[in-house]
């Protein structure tokens, strides 16, 4: 994961901090949610995120989504990890209008 293709979005809520790790695909310049964590402060949220990136994400299923942005016409392929198909779709549609995208396929990738 290259640093120029990632964003760390922190937001403070009542008694905690939310951290969303966003990845940006350099080919089509679309951003997607990689993972979210909650901590009592930014440091705890970041430590949890590091643990996820280093260890836990490998325990999730790998999916491939083929999609287009309406009006663009080019078929794109993006890869995600998630607990299930719904988790992956939530990551795909993070902060975007679902009416502007068409999903052609979502596939669970084989495990090795």
Buried (B, 14 or more C-beta within 10 A) or exposed (E): EEEEEBEEEEEEEEEEBBBBBBBBBEEEEBBBBBBBBEBEEEEBBBEBBEEBBEEEBEEBBBBBBBBBBEEEEEEBEBEBBBEEBEBBBBBBBBEBEEEEBEEEEBEEEEEE
